[in-house]
């Protein structure tokens, strides 16, 4: 089955504006089959979302956005973060996620261009080729070119920090079922298609100011 899932969404458990319920309702209204809640360093949003998501018949993939020394990764399919607020070693994070049955997706690669050699040599499970919060179409195109160089499955996510931005980019996943394990496996083997666009200028400017709180030398959203 083909599922439309936004794989990069934030709530007010980190630097998002929307509550978990507002985020889920926005995904439902946009016609998505599900989302991955990827708050910075925490999985609290996933646990809060479980019951309400069932009412809306939405899939919620557990995960978080993790700082590493080679840029941020979306850590999907895991329900806890062993690093807390600390920065992880990139290769260690990729290995740990695989050992836990999760996957690693390079987040907004165009904003951490110096990490590309490490991504090529120590490949992640996937890379985010479309991110709706990129500041310009030029950066969006650069991200796509970098994703092609890394040569792993490509994903798309809105990187939404406001509910109204959810679904501006999403991944179409050809999974054998609606379970998280089946969805992650489809991503691993590349049964994915990407689609999306940039969020509004107003939204992107708002996020740029918030990045001050999460900055470590690149885009931190």
Number of C-alpha atoms within 10 A of each C-alpha: 11 17 19 23 27 29 29 33 26 29 26 15 21 19 18 22 16 19 18 25 16 15 26 26 19 19 24 19 11 14 13 21 19 24 27 24 33 31 28 24 23 21 21 20 24 23 13 14 21 16 11 14 20 11 8 14 12 22 23 25 26 26 30 30 28 28 26 17 12 21 27 28 26 27 28 24 23 17 18 15 15 11 12 13 12 11 17 19 13 23 17 10 22 21 15 16 18 16 10 11 13 23 26 27 28 27 31 32 31 26 20 18 15 12 17 20 13 14 24 14 10 14 19 26 23 25 28 27 27 32 31 28 29 25 19 13 12 10 18 22 15 17 25 19 14 17 26 14 13 20 14 21 22 25 30 29 30 27 31 32 27 23 22 18 22 30 33 23 27 29 28 21 23 20 20 13 13 16 12 17 16 15 24 20 19 18 25 20 12 17 16 21 17 17 17 17 19 20 22 14 12 8 17 19 12 13 23 16 10 16 15 12 11 16 12 15 9 16 22 23 28
